[in-house]
Structures are given as structure tokens and as C-alpha cells.
Amino acid sequence: MAVRIRIYGKEAIFNQGHWACEDESLEAMLQALSDPRAMTAEEEEKYALYAAGRYGGSIFRANAWEVAPLPEPEIKLEDFQPPRKEPGQGGGGLFGMFRRKK
């Protein structure tokens, strides 16, 4: 079953792993996010919801347009930061060598 979304005032339809849209640039952006393995109606809706949320659009559900939620970030800052040490566990940062020992 085809899923309809609206982004930037333009409508696009996701069906069987492909996007169809009158605006070629929007279609290219959506096609970059699509997964051709989406064969079931649930998978199609999942990918359409992701695309609509990614670009701040809405999705057509139950005869009404709903604002798509923002997707979870794929990369988080915590993935690149070392774990924080509790106070008193050493470390000291950049000038830790100049601190007095207790």
C-alpha cells in the first residue's frame, strides 16, 4: 500500500521501495533515504515516517495529515566522548599535573 507524505508543501508517495514526486529535487532527497527492501505495508510506512520526520514534514494517516516525529539521532555525542570520571578519581584534565597531591 502506498504511503503519502508532505514536505515543503509538496506531496510524495512511497510505494514498493520507490518515491514518486512532482518535484525532482525532493524526489532525489527522498530516494537517497529509501530502502528498496521495503515490501510490506508496515515497512513502507516506517521508511516514509522516517523520511517525513527527517525533513520536518507530515504523513497521511487515517484520512488526516499528522506531523511526523523527529527520528532518533543516528550518531550521538556520547559515542565520541570518553566516559566522564567522578570527582576525586584522578584525571585532572589539561592542567592536572600541576595540582597538589593530597
Helices and strands as residue ranges (DSSP letters): E 3-7, E 10-15, E 18-21, H 24-33, H 41-54, E 58-61, E 64-67, G 77-79, G 93-98
